[in-house]
């Protein structure tokens, strides 16, 4: 059963205190299509805020500047989560 959480559950918060491979989906700034990237520099600053770092040359930056819609997908705690 799918649930919508307003903040990170404790198990996910703990997972995001260490290096974790996640996927980042953005809207491509040139084509308007989906763009999917894998990153590992991600950190849960709090239960409401997830920080991630990408190279300054990453396509993710231009994509987010053009359209701020972003999905982070995390596989942890025997399930898949998106935020």
C-alpha positions, 0 to 999 in steps of 0.5 A, a space after each residue: 500500500 502506498 502512503 504519502 508522508 509529509 516528512 522522512 520516516 525515522 528509518 529513511 532519515 537514518 539511511 540518509 545520514 551516510 553515503 547512499 546511492 539515489 536517483 534524481 529525476 528532473 525535467 530536461 531543460 532542452 527537450 522537456 523530457 525526463 532526465 534521470 541521474 544517479 548520485 551518492 552525495 546526499 544527506 538528510 539535514 532534517 526530517 523535512 530537508 534533504 541536501 544533495 551535491 552535484 558537479 557544477 557541470 551537471 545537467 541537473 543544475 540547468 534542468 532545475 534552473 529551468 524547472 524546479 520539479 525534482 524527484 529523489 528516489 531512494 531504495 531503503 528499509 526494504 522499499 522504494 521511496 520518492 520525494 
